[in-house]
Amino acid sequence: MRVVLATLGSFGDLYPMLAIGQALRAQGHDPIIAAPAVYGPRVAALGLSFHALRPDFPPDVLMEIFGDPVHGGRRLFLDLVFPHVRETYEDLLDATDGADVLVAGELVHVARLVAAQRGLPWANAMLAPSTMMSALDPSVLTWFPAGYHLRHLGAWPQRLLFRLIRRQTTRWAGPLLALQREVGVGTGDIMFTDKFSPDLVLALFPPVFGAPQQDWPAASVQTGFPFFAQEASPETDARIDAFLAAGSPPVVFTLGTTVVHLAHDFYQIAADTARALGRRAILLMGQNPPPDAPADQVLALDYAPHSRLFPHAAAVVQHGGVGGCAEALRAGVPVLTIPFAFDQPDNAMRMRRMGVGAVLPHQKVNRVTLEQSLRAVLDDTEFAARAQSVARGIDPEADMARTVAAIEALHGSLAQRTPAMLPHADR
């Protein structure tokens, strides 16, 4: 089975596809990663086939978008996604030549069009509950967070918000709507109908993080988090081992691969906070300057896999990306989440609702608030107990096996289709 795994966005969008690609290859299939060209060398290093997919997502542009939580979503679609849908369509059409199945990420809005042209069964890879657009399980919207607090009124406030989202995104999506008309595929409801596959919608998170809802797409199959295995460099690995062996479990501070560019003085505040609490710390800092702190108390690294550090942590302070949330839940450690934009505030709310930690809005981070919030997380034994309980219910191998099985079943379903059921291009 030749499977094209197409994604746009940051490393947080790429890594789940790499994990699925590796699992498919282990089962004897032929995965192809279609993603922005900047990720080509990383994919090639894993021995996976790669096909470039426009547009690129430059780190400086992503940084600007994440730095604007209220208008970032609009800028993402208006500046990056929709102006380039024709290029994305052309590249993905090339990538799917000879393919058996297409699996598309959240931002690949041309997947339905390409699948129709190629006569392919296709699936969505939905990484977080907020991407499922459920009125029955309201999400925190960065541009209108107050909407979440209306959930006690039932589904109708969310449906009103969804009506507004439909209207706004239709205004932004002129190039996509024009391409839909040209190809003859799509309803024009790009966020609530056309982006979801009628064949398979993979909800790639466990029920404890986002329970299945009656208003999810009919083809939804919930599997679980797709964990992408990474290794630290030998030098970094040795530094981690030496630091962990030299004292008590540290607090790990990370802002992921995109928000880290917006750190400003966060890591100095983090180091000072850890010392004030009598805790050691490991900081994943990217290219930010190291803080002024004793080396035996604070280990500053540019990067290390979360899976390498989180199981050894007393607590994790992170930005709320779904990948970081997944790793913290797997490790069974309490979490302080500092969300910025997109799905992060909703993920943070879910972590708090699960009882595994607390939330500190990034606008309120300073030396006093970080110490107060982190102290509360470290001192509350219920957070740790609940985190360990959740971790016992996470089974990465079984979850990935269900994901692969769902994709294999999707491929098998093509053989059972009658000619009348096939997309127009294959009738």
TORKOL-4160 file (C-alpha; in steps of 0.2 Angstrom, whole numbers, padded with zeros to 4 digits, m for minus):
427
<pt num="1" X="0000" Y="0000" Z="0000"/>
<pt num="2" X="0007" Y="0017" Z="m0005"/>
<pt num="3" X="0001" Y="0030" Z="0007"/>
<pt num="4" X="0004" Y="0049" Z="0005"/>
<pt num="5" X="0005" Y="0058" Z="0021"/>
<pt num="6" X="0002" Y="0076" Z="0018"/>
<pt num="7" X="0005" Y="0090" Z="0030"/>
<pt num="8" X="0008" Y="0109" Z="0031"/>
<pt num="9" X="0013" Y="0119" Z="0046"/>
<pt num="10" X="0026" Y="0117" Z="0060"/>
<pt num="11" X="0036" Y="0103" Z="0067"/>
<pt num="12" X="0020" Y="0099" Z="0078"/>
<pt num="13" X="0011" Y="0095" Z="0062"/>
<pt num="14" X="0025" Y="0086" Z="0054"/>
<pt num="15" X="0030" Y="0074" Z="0068"/>
<pt num="16" X="0014" Y="0064" Z="0070"/>
<pt num="17" X="0015" Y="0061" Z="0051"/>
<pt num="18" X="0032" Y="0055" Z="0053"/>
<pt num="19" X="0027" Y="0043" Z="0067"/>
<pt num="20" X="0013" Y="0036" Z="0056"/>
<pt num="21" X="0025" Y="0034" Z="0041"/>
<pt num="22" X="0037" Y="0024" Z="0052"/>
<pt num="23" X="0023" Y="0013" Z="0058"/>
<pt num="24" X="0016" Y="0010" Z="0041"/>
<pt num="25" X="0034" Y="0006" Z="0034"/>
<pt num="26" X="0036" Y="m0006" Z="0049"/>
<pt num="27" X="0020" Y="m0015" Z="0042"/>
<pt num="28" X="0028" Y="m0017" Z="0024"/>
<pt num="29" X="0019" Y="m0002" Z="0017"/>
<pt num="30" X="0027" Y="0012" Z="0006"/>
<pt num="31" X="0024" Y="0029" Z="0015"/>
<pt num="32" X="0028" Y="0046" Z="0007"/>
<pt num="33" X="0029" Y="0062" Z="0017"/>
<pt num="34" X="0022" Y="0077" Z="0007"/>
<pt num="35" X="0027" Y="0093" Z="0017"/>
<pt num="36" X="0036" Y="0110" Z="0015"/>
<pt num="37" X="0053" Y="0108" Z="0007"/>
<pt num="38" X="0062" Y="0114" Z="0023"/>
<pt num="39" X="0058" Y="0097" Z="0031"/>
<pt num="40" X="0065" Y="0087" Z="0017"/>
<pt num="41" X="0082" Y="0083" Z="0025"/>
<pt num="42" X="0074" Y="0078" Z="0041"/>
<pt num="43" X="0062" Y="0066" Z="0032"/>
<pt num="44" X="0077" Y="0059" Z="0021"/>
<pt num="45" X="0087" Y="0056" Z="0037"/>
<pt num="46" X="0073" Y="0044" Z="0043"/>
<pt num="47" X="0074" Y="0035" Z="0026"/>
<pt num="48" X="0056" Y="0040" Z="0022"/>
<pt num="49" X="0052" Y="0046" Z="0004"/>
<pt num="50" X="0048" Y="0064" Z="0003"/>
<pt num="51" X="0039" Y="0076" Z="m0009"/>
<pt num="52" X="0039" Y="0094" Z="m0007"/>
<pt num="53" X="0023" Y="0103" Z="m0004"/>
<pt num="54" X="0020" Y="0122" Z="m0006"/>
<pt num="55" X="0020" Y="0134" Z="0003"/>
<pt num="56" X="0035" Y="0134" Z="0014"/>
<pt num="57" X="0031" Y="0139" Z="0032"/>
<pt num="58" X="0046" Y="0150" Z="0036"/>
<pt num="59" X="0050" Y="0151" Z="0055"/>
<pt num="60" X="0050" Y="0170" Z="0056"/>
<pt num="61" X="0032" Y="0170" Z="0048"/>
<pt num="62" X="0026" Y="0157" Z="0060"/>
<pt num="63" X="0034" Y="0167" Z="0075"/>
<pt num="64" X="0024" Y="0182" Z="0069"/>
<pt num="65" X="0008" Y="0172" Z="0068"/>
<pt num="66" X="0010" Y="0164" Z="0085"/>
<pt num="67" X="0014" Y="0181" Z="0092"/>
<pt num="68" X="m0003" Y="0187" Z="0088"/>
<pt num="69" X="m0016" Y="0175" Z="0097"/>
<pt num="70" X="m0031" Y="0185" Z="0092"/>
<pt num="71" X="m0027" Y="0188" Z="0074"/>
<pt num="72" X="m0015" Y="0174" Z="0071"/>
<pt num="73" X="m0028" Y="0162" Z="0063"/>
<pt num="74" X="m0034" Y="0175" Z="0051"/>
<pt num="75" X="m0015" Y="0178" Z="0046"/>
<pt num="76" X="m0012" Y="0160" Z="0044"/>
<pt num="77" X="m0025" Y="0157" Z="0031"/>
<pt num="78" X="m0024" Y="0174" Z="0023"/>
<pt num="79" X="m0005" Y="0175" Z="0022"/>
<pt num="80" X="0000" Y="0157" Z="0020"/>
<pt num="81" X="m0013" Y="0144" Z="0017"/>
<pt num="82" X="m0026" Y="0151" Z="0005"/>
<pt num="83" X="m0016" Y="0161" Z="m0007"/>
<pt num="84" X="m0006" Y="0146" Z="m0011"/>
<pt num="85" X="m0019" Y="0133" Z="m0013"/>
<pt num="86" X="m0016" Y="0131" Z="m0032"/>
<pt num="87" X="0002" Y="0127" Z="m0029"/>
<pt num="88" X="m0003" Y="0115" Z="m0014"/>
<pt num="89" X="m0015" Y="0106" Z="m0026"/>
<pt num="90" X="m0003" Y="0104" Z="m0040"/>
<pt num="91" X="0011" Y="0098" Z="m0028"/>
<pt num="92" X="m0001" Y="0085" Z="m0020"/>
<pt num="93" X="m0007" Y="0079" Z="m0036"/>
<pt num="94" X="0010" Y="0075" Z="m0041"/>
<pt num="95" X="0014" Y="0067" Z="m0025"/>
<pt num="96" X="m0001" Y="0056" Z="m0026"/>
<pt num="97" X="0003" Y="0049" Z="m0043"/>
<pt num="98" X="0002" Y="0030" Z="m0041"/>
<pt num="99" X="m0004" Y="0031" Z="m0023"/>
<pt num="100" X="m0017" Y="0020" Z="m0015"/>
<pt num="101" X="m0022" Y="0031" Z="0000"/>
<pt num="102" X="m0020" Y="0050" Z="0005"/>
<pt num="103" X="m0019" Y="0055" Z="0023"/>
<pt num="104" X="m0020" Y="0074" Z="0025"/>
<pt num="105" X="m0016" Y="0086" Z="0040"/>
<pt num="106" X="m0027" Y="0100" Z="0046"/>
<pt num="107" X="m0021" Y="0113" Z="0034"/>
<pt num="108" X="m0021" Y="0103" Z="0018"/>
<pt num="109" X="m0038" Y="0110" Z="0012"/>
<pt num="110" X="m0035" Y="0103" Z="m0006"/>
<pt num="111" X="m0035" Y="0085" Z="0000"/>
<pt num="112" X="m0054" Y="0082" Z="m0005"/>
<pt num="113" X="m0050" Y="0089" Z="m0023"/>
<pt num="114" X="m0034" Y="0079" Z="m0025"/>
<pt num="115" X="m0043" Y="0063" Z="m0019"/>
<pt num="116" X="m0057" Y="0066" Z="m0031"/>
<pt num="117" X="m0045" Y="0069" Z="m0046"/>
<pt num="118" X="m0035" Y="0053" Z="m0042"/>
<pt num="119" X="m0050" Y="0042" Z="m0036"/>
<pt num="120" X="m0041" Y="0039" Z="m0020"/>
<pt num="121" X="m0049" Y="0035" Z="m0003"/>
<pt num="122" X="m0043" Y="0049" Z="0009"/>
<pt num="123" X="m0042" Y="0052" Z="0028"/>
<pt num="124" X="m0040" Y="0067" Z="0039"/>
<pt num="125" X="m0027" Y="0067" Z="0053"/>
<pt num="126" X="m0034" Y="0078" Z="0067"/>
<pt num="127" X="m0022" Y="0080" Z="0081"/>
<pt num="128" X="m0032" Y="0089" Z="0094"/>
<pt num="129" X="m0050" Y="0090" Z="0100"/>
<pt num="130" X="m0052" Y="0108" Z="0094"/>
<pt num="131" X="m0049" Y="0103" Z="0076"/>
<pt num="132" X="m0065" Y="0092" Z="0077"/>
<pt num="133" X="m0076" Y="0107" Z="0077"/>
<pt num="134" X="m0089" Y="0100" Z="0090"/>
<pt num="135" X="m0103" Y="0111" Z="0097"/>
<pt num="136" X="m0106" Y="0098" Z="0110"/>
<pt num="137" X="m0088" Y="0099" Z="0117"/>
<pt num="138" X="m0084" Y="0117" Z="0116"/>
<pt num="139" X="m0066" Y="0122" Z="0113"/>
<pt num="140" X="m0057" Y="0138" Z="0119"/>
<pt num="141" X="m0055" Y="0150" Z="0104"/>
<pt num="142" X="m0040" Y="0161" Z="0105"/>
<pt num="143" X="m0050" Y="0176" Z="0097"/>
<pt num="144" X="m0065" Y="0174" Z="0108"/>
<pt num="145" X="m0060" Y="0164" Z="0124"/>
<pt num="146" X="m0076" Y="0170" Z="0133"/>
<pt num="147" X="m0086" Y="0159" Z="0121"/>
<pt num="148" X="m0080" Y="0143" Z="0131"/>
<pt num="149" X="m0088" Y="0149" Z="0147"/>
<pt num="150" X="m0105" Y="0149" Z="0138"/>
<pt num="151" X="m0105" Y="0130" Z="0137"/>
<pt num="152" X="m0117" Y="0129" Z="0152"/>
<pt num="153" X="m0130" Y="0136" Z="0140"/>
<pt num="154" X="m0129" Y="0121" Z="0129"/>
<pt num="155" X="m0124" Y="0119" Z="0111"/>
<pt num="156" X="m0133" Y="0134" Z="0103"/>
<pt num="157" X="m0120" Y="0147" Z="0108"/>
<pt num="158" X="m0106" Y="0137" Z="0100"/>
<pt num="159" X="m0117" Y="0135" Z="0084"/>
<pt num="160" X="m0119" Y="0153" Z="0083"/>
<pt num="161" X="m0100" Y="0155" Z="0084"/>
<pt num="162" X="m0098" Y="0142" Z="0071"/>
<pt num="163" X="m0109" Y="0152" Z="0060"/>
<pt num="164" X="m0098" Y="0167" Z="0062"/>
<pt num="165" X="m0083" Y="0156" Z="0058"/>
<pt num="166" X="m0091" Y="0150" Z="0042"/>
<pt num="167" X="m0094" Y="0167" Z="0036"/>
<pt num="168" X="m0077" Y="0174" Z="0040"/>
<pt num="169" X="m0067" Y="0159" Z="0033"/>
<pt num="170" X="m0078" Y="0160" Z="0017"/>
<pt num="171" X="m0072" Y="0178" Z="0015"/>
<pt num="172" X="m0054" Y="0173" Z="0017"/>
<pt num="173" X="m0055" Y="0157" Z="0005"/>
<pt num="174" X="m0057" Y="0165" Z="m0012"/>
<pt num="175" X="m0043" Y="0156" Z="m0020"/>
<pt num="176" X="m0049" Y="0139" Z="m0013"/>
<pt num="177" X="m0067" Y="0142" Z="m0018"/>
<pt num="178" X="m0062" Y="0146" Z="m0035"/>
<pt num="179" X="m0051" Y="0130" Z="m0036"/>
<pt num="180" X="m0066" Y="0120" Z="m0030"/>
<pt num="181" X="m0077" Y="0127" Z="m0044"/>
<pt num="182" X="m0064" Y="0124" Z="m0057"/>
<pt num="183" X="m0062" Y="0106" Z="m0051"/>
<pt num="184" X="m0080" Y="0103" Z="m0048"/>
<pt num="185" X="m0078" Y="0097" Z="m0030"/>
<pt num="186" X="m0083" Y="0104" Z="m0014"/>
<pt num="187" X="m0098" Y="0112" Z="m0005"/>
<pt num="188" X="m0090" Y="0129" Z="m0001"/>
<pt num="189" X="m0092" Y="0125" Z="0018"/>
<pt num="190" X="m0073" Y="0124" Z="0020"/>
<pt num="191" X="m0071" Y="0122" Z="0039"/>
<pt num="192" X="m0086" Y="0111" Z="0043"/>
<pt num="193" X="m0089" Y="0100" Z="0028"/>
<pt num="194" X="m0076" Y="0100" Z="0015"/>
<pt num="195" X="m0061" Y="0098" Z="0026"/>
<pt num="196" X="m0067" Y="0082" Z="0033"/>
<pt num="197" X="m0066" Y="0066" Z="0023"/>
<pt num="198" X="m0081" Y="0055" Z="0021"/>
<pt num="199" X="m0070" Y="0040" Z="0021"/>
<pt num="200" X="m0060" Y="0042" Z="0037"/>
<pt num="201" X="m0057" Y="0055" Z="0050"/>
<pt num="202" X="m0043" Y="0050" Z="0062"/>
<pt num="203" X="m0045" Y="0058" Z="0079"/>
<pt num="204" X="m0027" Y="0056" Z="0085"/>
<pt num="205" X="m0029" Y="0058" Z="0104"/>
<pt num="206" X="m0037" Y="0047" Z="0117"/>
<pt num="207" X="m0054" Y="0049" Z="0125"/>
<pt num="208" X="m0047" Y="0055" Z="0141"/>
<pt num="209" X="m0041" Y="0071" Z="0132"/>
<pt num="210" X="m0056" Y="0073" Z="0121"/>
<pt num="211" X="m0071" Y="0061" Z="0122"/>
<pt num="212" X="m0080" Y="0056" Z="0106"/>
<pt num="213" X="m0095" Y="0067" Z="0102"/>
<pt num="214" X="m0111" Y="0064" Z="0093"/>
<pt num="215" X="m0108" Y="0079" Z="0081"/>
<pt num="216" X="m0091" Y="0073" Z="0075"/>
<pt num="217" X="m0090" Y="0068" Z="0057"/>
<pt num="218" X="m0098" Y="0051" Z="0053"/>
<pt num="219" X="m0082" Y="0043" Z="0047"/>
<pt num="220" X="m0073" Y="0047" Z="0064"/>
<pt num="221" X="m0061" Y="0034" Z="0071"/>
<pt num="222" X="m0053" Y="0038" Z="0088"/>
<pt num="223" X="m0036" Y="0030" Z="0090"/>
<pt num="224" X="m0023" Y="0039" Z="0101"/>
<pt num="225" X="m0008" Y="0050" Z="0101"/>
<pt num="226" X="0005" Y="0046" Z="0088"/>
<pt num="227" X="0022" Y="0047" Z="0097"/>
<pt num="228" X="0037" Y="0051" Z="0086"/>
<pt num="229" X="0052" Y="0043" Z="0093"/>
<pt num="230" X="0068" Y="0054" Z="0093"/>
<pt num="231" X="0085" Y="0053" Z="0100"/>
<pt num="232" X="0096" Y="0066" Z="0108"/>
<pt num="233" X="0114" Y="0068" Z="0101"/>
<pt num="234" X="0127" Y="0058" Z="0111"/>
<pt num="235" X="0134" Y="0074" Z="0118"/>
<pt num="236" X="0117" Y="0080" Z="0124"/>
<pt num="237" X="0113" Y="0063" Z="0131"/>
<pt num="238" X="0128" Y="0062" Z="0141"/>
<pt num="239" X="0125" Y="0080" Z="0148"/>
<pt num="240" X="0107" Y="0074" Z="0153"/>
<pt num="241" X="0113" Y="0058" Z="0161"/>
<pt num="242" X="0126" Y="0068" Z="0172"/>
<pt num="243" X="0114" Y="0081" Z="0177"/>
<pt num="244" X="0100" Y="0069" Z="0182"/>
<pt num="245" X="0112" Y="0058" Z="0192"/>
<pt num="246" X="0119" Y="0073" Z="0202"/>
<pt num="247" X="0103" Y="0078" Z="0211"/>
<pt num="248" X="0084" Y="0078" Z="0213"/>
<pt num="249" X="0072" Y="0077" Z="0199"/>
<pt num="250" X="0071" Y="0094" Z="0190"/>
<pt num="251" X="0057" Y="0104" Z="0183"/>
<pt num="252" X="0058" Y="0104" Z="0164"/>
<pt num="253" X="0054" Y="0120" Z="0155"/>
<pt num="254" X="0050" Y="0120" Z="0136"/>
<pt num="255" X="0041" Y="0131" Z="0124"/>
<pt num="256" X="0042" Y="0119" Z="0109"/>
<pt num="257" X="0049" Y="0122" Z="0092"/>
<pt num="258" X="0039" Y="0138" Z="0087"/>
<pt num="259" X="0034" Y="0147" Z="0103"/>
<pt num="260" X="0052" Y="0146" Z="0109"/>
<pt num="261" X="0056" Y="0160" Z="0097"/>
<pt num="262" X="0045" Y="0171" Z="0107"/>
<pt num="263" X="0053" Y="0167" Z="0124"/>
<pt num="264" X="0060" Y="0185" Z="0127"/>
<pt num="265" X="0066" Y="0183" Z="0146"/>
<pt num="266" X="0056" Y="0168" Z="0150"/>
<pt num="267" X="0071" Y="0156" Z="0153"/>
<pt num="268" X="0079" Y="0168" Z="0165"/>
<pt num="269" X="0063" Y="0170" Z="0174"/>
<pt num="270" X="0061" Y="0151" Z="0174"/>
<pt num="271" X="0079" Y="0148" Z="0181"/>
<pt num="272" X="0076" Y="0161" Z="0195"/>
<pt num="273" X="0059" Y="0153" Z="0199"/>
<pt num="274" X="0066" Y="0136" Z="0200"/>
<pt num="275" X="0080" Y="0141" Z="0212"/>
<pt num="276" X="0068" Y="0151" Z="0223"/>
<pt num="277" X="0058" Y="0135" Z="0225"/>
<pt num="278" X="0073" Y="0125" Z="0229"/>
<pt num="279" X="0072" Y="0115" Z="0213"/>
<pt num="280" X="0084" Y="0111" Z="0199"/>
<pt num="281" X="0079" Y="0114" Z="0181"/>
<pt num="282" X="0082" Y="0109" Z="0163"/>
<pt num="283" X="0078" Y="0122" Z="0150"/>
<pt num="284" X="0075" Y="0118" Z="0132"/>
<pt num="285" X="0079" Y="0135" Z="0125"/>
<pt num="286" X="0082" Y="0134" Z="0106"/>
<pt num="287" X="0094" Y="0148" Z="0101"/>
<pt num="288" X="0089" Y="0159" Z="0116"/>
<pt num="289" X="0104" Y="0165" Z="0127"/>
<pt num="290" X="0107" Y="0154" Z="0142"/>
<pt num="291" X="0102" Y="0161" Z="0159"/>
<pt num="292" X="0113" Y="0167" Z="0173"/>
<pt num="293" X="0112" Y="0152" Z="0184"/>
<pt num="294" X="0123" Y="0139" Z="0192"/>
<pt num="295" X="0127" Y="0125" Z="0181"/>
<pt num="296" X="0124" Y="0112" Z="0194"/>
<pt num="297" X="0107" Y="0119" Z="0197"/>
<pt num="298" X="0101" Y="0123" Z="0179"/>
<pt num="299" X="0105" Y="0113" Z="0163"/>
<pt num="300" X="0102" Y="0124" Z="0148"/>
<pt num="301" X="0100" Y="0114" Z="0131"/>
<pt num="302" X="0095" Y="0120" Z="0114"/>
<pt num="303" X="0085" Y="0105" Z="0111"/>
<pt num="304" X="0081" Y="0087" Z="0118"/>
<pt num="305" X="0067" Y="0075" Z="0114"/>
<pt num="306" X="0053" Y="0077" Z="0127"/>
<pt num="307" X="0052" Y="0058" Z="0129"/>
<pt num="308" X="0070" Y="0059" Z="0135"/>
<pt num="309" X="0067" Y="0071" Z="0149"/>
<pt num="310" X="0049" Y="0071" Z="0155"/>
<pt num="311" X="0049" Y="0054" Z="0163"/>
<pt num="312" X="0063" Y="0061" Z="0175"/>
<pt num="313" X="0054" Y="0077" Z="0179"/>
<pt num="314" X="0046" Y="0083" Z="0195"/>
<pt num="315" X="0035" Y="0093" Z="0184"/>
<pt num="316" X="0034" Y="0100" Z="0167"/>
<pt num="317" X="0031" Y="0118" Z="0162"/>
<pt num="318" X="0026" Y="0119" Z="0143"/>
<pt num="319" X="0016" Y="0129" Z="0130"/>
<pt num="320" X="0002" Y="0118" Z="0127"/>
<pt num="321" X="0006" Y="0110" Z="0110"/>
<pt num="322" X="m0003" Y="0094" Z="0108"/>
<pt num="323" X="0013" Y="0085" Z="0106"/>
<pt num="324" X="0020" Y="0091" Z="0123"/>
<pt num="325" X="0004" Y="0088" Z="0131"/>
<pt num="326" X="0004" Y="0070" Z="0125"/>
<pt num="327" X="0022" Y="0067" Z="0131"/>
<pt num="328" X="0018" Y="0074" Z="0148"/>
<pt num="329" X="0003" Y="0063" Z="0149"/>
<pt num="330" X="0013" Y="0048" Z="0144"/>
<pt num="331" X="0026" Y="0052" Z="0157"/>
<pt num="332" X="0014" Y="0054" Z="0171"/>
<pt num="333" X="0020" Y="0070" Z="0178"/>
<pt num="334" X="0011" Y="0086" Z="0183"/>
<pt num="335" X="0010" Y="0100" Z="0171"/>
<pt num="336" X="0010" Y="0119" Z="0171"/>
<pt num="337" X="0004" Y="0125" Z="0154"/>
<pt num="338" X="0007" Y="0142" Z="0147"/>
<pt num="339" X="m0003" Y="0143" Z="0131"/>
<pt num="340" X="m0001" Y="0155" Z="0117"/>
<pt num="341" X="m0011" Y="0153" Z="0102"/>
<pt num="342" X="m0021" Y="0141" Z="0091"/>
<pt num="343" X="m0026" Y="0125" Z="0100"/>
<pt num="344" X="m0014" Y="0128" Z="0114"/>
<pt num="345" X="m0027" Y="0137" Z="0126"/>
<pt num="346" X="m0039" Y="0123" Z="0123"/>
<pt num="347" X="m0026" Y="0109" Z="0126"/>
<pt num="348" X="m0022" Y="0118" Z="0142"/>
<pt num="349" X="m0040" Y="0119" Z="0148"/>
<pt num="350" X="m0041" Y="0100" Z="0145"/>
<pt num="351" X="m0026" Y="0096" Z="0155"/>
<pt num="352" X="m0033" Y="0107" Z="0169"/>
<pt num="353" X="m0050" Y="0098" Z="0167"/>
<pt num="354" X="m0041" Y="0081" Z="0168"/>
<pt num="355" X="m0034" Y="0086" Z="0185"/>
<pt num="356" X="m0015" Y="0084" Z="0179"/>
<pt num="357" X="m0010" Y="0102" Z="0182"/>
<pt num="358" X="m0013" Y="0121" Z="0181"/>
<pt num="359" X="m0014" Y="0135" Z="0168"/>
<pt num="360" X="m0005" Y="0152" Z="0168"/>
<pt num="361" X="m0009" Y="0163" Z="0153"/>
<pt num="362" X="0007" Y="0169" Z="0144"/>
<pt num="363" X="0002" Y="0187" Z="0146"/>
<pt num="364" X="0003" Y="0185" Z="0165"/>
<pt num="365" X="0020" Y="0177" Z="0166"/>
<pt num="366" X="0032" Y="0186" Z="0177"/>
<pt num="367" X="0043" Y="0181" Z="0192"/>
<pt num="368" X="0029" Y="0181" Z="0205"/>
<pt num="369" X="0016" Y="0172" Z="0195"/>
<pt num="370" X="0027" Y="0159" Z="0188"/>
<pt num="371" X="0033" Y="0155" Z="0206"/>
<pt num="372" X="0015" Y="0154" Z="0213"/>
<pt num="373" X="0008" Y="0144" Z="0199"/>
<pt num="374" X="0023" Y="0131" Z="0199"/>
<pt num="375" X="0023" Y="0130" Z="0218"/>
<pt num="376" X="0004" Y="0125" Z="0217"/>
<pt num="377" X="0008" Y="0112" Z="0204"/>
<pt num="378" X="0022" Y="0104" Z="0214"/>
<pt num="379" X="0014" Y="0105" Z="0231"/>
<pt num="380" X="m0003" Y="0097" Z="0226"/>
<pt num="381" X="m0001" Y="0078" Z="0227"/>
<pt num="382" X="m0017" Y="0076" Z="0218"/>
<pt num="383" X="m0010" Y="0082" Z="0202"/>
<pt num="384" X="0004" Y="0069" Z="0202"/>
<pt num="385" X="m0008" Y="0055" Z="0207"/>
<pt num="386" X="m0020" Y="0060" Z="0193"/>
<pt num="387" X="m0006" Y="0061" Z="0180"/>
<pt num="388" X="0001" Y="0044" Z="0185"/>
<pt num="389" X="m0017" Y="0037" Z="0183"/>
<pt num="390" X="m0019" Y="0044" Z="0166"/>
<pt num="391" X="m0002" Y="0038" Z="0160"/>
<pt num="392" X="m0007" Y="0020" Z="0165"/>
<pt num="393" X="m0021" Y="0021" Z="0152"/>
<pt num="394" X="m0010" Y="0027" Z="0137"/>
<pt num="395" X="m0003" Y="0013" Z="0126"/>
<pt num="396" X="0007" Y="0020" Z="0112"/>
<pt num="397" X="0009" Y="0004" Z="0103"/>
<pt num="398" X="m0009" Y="m0001" Z="0103"/>
<pt num="399" X="m0015" Y="0016" Z="0098"/>
<pt num="400" X="m0003" Y="0017" Z="0083"/>
<pt num="401" X="m0008" Y="m0001" Z="0078"/>
<pt num="402" X="m0026" Y="0005" Z="0078"/>
<pt num="403" X="m0021" Y="0020" Z="0067"/>
<pt num="404" X="m0012" Y="0009" Z="0055"/>
<pt num="405" X="m0027" Y="m0003" Z="0054"/>
<pt num="406" X="m0039" Y="0011" Z="0051"/>
<pt num="407" X="m0028" Y="0016" Z="0036"/>
<pt num="408" X="m0027" Y="m0002" Z="0030"/>
<pt num="409" X="m0046" Y="m0004" Z="0031"/>
<pt num="410" X="m0048" Y="0012" Z="0021"/>
<pt num="411" X="m0037" Y="0005" Z="0007"/>
<pt num="412" X="m0047" Y="m0011" Z="0008"/>
<pt num="413" X="m0063" Y="m0001" Z="0006"/>
<pt num="414" X="m0058" Y="0005" Z="m0011"/>
<pt num="415" X="m0060" Y="m0012" Z="m0019"/>
<pt num="416" X="m0078" Y="m0014" Z="m0012"/>
<pt num="417" X="m0084" Y="0002" Z="m0021"/>
<pt num="418" X="m0095" Y="0001" Z="m0036"/>
<pt num="419" X="m0091" Y="0012" Z="m0051"/>
<pt num="420" X="m0106" Y="0024" Z="m0046"/>
<pt num="421" X="m0098" Y="0026" Z="m0029"/>
<pt num="422" X="m0081" Y="0032" Z="m0036"/>
<pt num="423" X="m0076" Y="0050" Z="m0038"/>
<pt num="424" X="m0081" Y="0058" Z="m0054"/>
<pt num="425" X="m0063" Y="0057" Z="m0062"/>
<pt num="426" X="m0064" Y="0038" Z="m0061"/>
<pt num="427" X="m0082" Y="0035" Z="m0067"/>
